[in-house]
Each structure stands twice: as structure tokens, then as C-alpha cells.
């Protein structure tokens, strides 16, 4: 179980208030969350939720006490933050268990602390598969054999010593995949608010269709370039164990959704989906003196690493005359300054002619296993963009041929997505 909508954001806010010394404001946030969860429980099961209510009250008191300690120290460590953020899932699971119990299902709410065993990278912990498998066999399998449905907190885990950790945003999906792998499940189902992965963002392409099946590699590409349904890291444990993952819609449970597997059979689909990511900047380092100089690219990427800037796409011509990097737009000025400092001597003697920024830009990506080895895909794609009068600024394609990515001006983003989708899903 994940936390209820918006709860984790409120808990982050409470931790921030406490770290600034305002224990009262932090307590008010937790008390509001507690009241909303108690009201939810009462609406769903009435007087039958006494045990869950007691657990919510106890968790609330302990979280408030923790926030007071944070306020006293005026410091919220990553370890303390994980303990605070775990509140959302730990009050959610008992409510769901109570609802199922009221509907005749034998259930038990369990915290993943002591079950999903992780390293001590607080805020972004990695589960330890062997230890988690042992704990699952000890704690979950016996309950399931006797007909009890465990309702386990997502997002939360603990070190082998019992210190609370969290798995990062999207952690509840990750928890599901970890436990599916630990239990050798037949299938892992993840319920979200859309009916699976779509062929394009329906806000841009209203007639976008849900995809019945995609490979793990396709899911990874689509997620990286803006498809927010699921992050590929979250389903990797299940995929590695050979367990298919189905993405389903909580509000339309009869929809077939999307099944993610290690690989999918080849069909007539060439480009399976089109994704895009906006709010970016293109940074170009250009100069004739770059050509054939060993270590030049390394210095560019060392600079981005030193500035802790994520590079989303790279493009370089075989002439080595320029390197283009796509980065978040709020990082462009900082990277521009750092690169100018790094190459100040080369700029002075014109080995590097310029460091230039173009923003805002967007990445538009065509993804599909069917692109691999299929002649003419790029011709069709760029022909469609040409007819739509979209100017392509930069291009990148890996040797896997699974993805063609291109940079366009932010104003052309929607036009480009529509053109590619129309070409490969609707015909010319």
C-alpha cells in the first residue's frame, strides 16, 4: 500500500517546519493528516475500525514526538526523515486491511520494516534480495497458507538492524516488485490512476491508445523521456525474476492495462509509443580545436558531474567539432559558467569557439522494439516532422535502435509528438 494522495508531500513539509524549529506547525500538519485518515476510516468501516484507529493514534503520537526532537535540534537527518515519511504508508495499510476485513476477507496489516531489508542509504535505499526473501518466507508465506491476506506498507523498509528506511518516490511500486520476486509470484499487479502505458500523452494526443504489452527496455525508455506511469527501476526485481508486471487502473479495474515483460513478441508495430520531456536547455561546446583531441569530451562530462547536473541527451558529430548536451533548463546558466571556466584557455586561443545555450527546448522520443532492423524508420519519422514544419535541432540514436530522440524548440513539442504518433499509429 502507498500513502493516500498528497500525504507524503505534507510529511515533507512537516519535516521542513520542524527542521526550522517550528514544532507547532509541524505538529499541526500531522494532526490534520491524522484527522483525515481517521475520518476516512470512519467513512469506510464505521465502528469496525477500532484496531486501525488505535494504530493511527499511536503512530501519530510517535511521529509528533519525533518531529519535536527534530525541532529541538533544528536538524532533520536523512535517517530521521525516513522515519517521518513512513507515517503515510503505516497509517494507510491498517485502513485498507480494515476495509477488506469488513468485506469478509481475512487480512492483517504489516509494516515492511523487518520484512523488506535494505541497505542504509536513507531516502533511496536498495532492498537486499536474499534477506528479504528469507523474511518473506518467515512472515508472509505462513499467513498466506492459512488464508490471511497480508496488507504490507509500500515505500518503507528497514536495515537488518531494524532502522527505518524508504525506497524513494515510486517506492510502493518497487516494494510490490521486490515482494513479488521474493515470493515467486505468478504476476505483479500495480494499480495506478490510468489504464496502463499509452501510445502518447493523452493530453497531447487525445486518441492515444493504451498499449497491451511492452518490453522492460521499452518501459525504461518511455519512463526516462516523460511517460510518468511507472519508473522502470520499480519493476526490475520482478522482471529479473521472470514475473510479468501489469499496470492497471484503480478506477477502471476491468480495463486490461499494460503488461511489462522482459521482452515482447515482434508484431507489425514499428514505433510503439511517442514520449516527450520539456523544460530543458541545450548546451553546445563547439570549436575546430576540439577535433581529434583526446580527453576533450571527458572534461565536458567531468564538469557536468562536478556541478551535479543530470545530462538527459548527448549528441556529437563524427567530426568532433561540437558536443551538445541537454540538461534541465534551470541548470543551463550554471553549466554555461562552469564550462567557460573549464575551457577558458581554449576559448582565449579559439580552439573552442563558443559555449552556447538554447532554451527552452524539449526532447521528443520515438520508442519501439520494432524499430530495430527495420529500414526507413528514420526517413518516415523525419518526413512526418518535415510535413509538420517542425525544426529538429539535434538528434540521438543508440545502437540498440530502440529509440530515436530529437531536440525541438519547446513551442514545437506538441506538434512533433502529434506528427510522429499520426505517422506510426494512424497512417499518413
Order of alpha helices (4+ residues) and beta strands (2+ residues): alpha-alpha-alpha-alpha-alpha-beta-alpha-alpha-beta-beta-beta-alpha-beta-beta-alpha-alpha-beta-beta-beta-alpha-beta-beta-alpha-alpha-beta-alpha-beta-beta-alpha
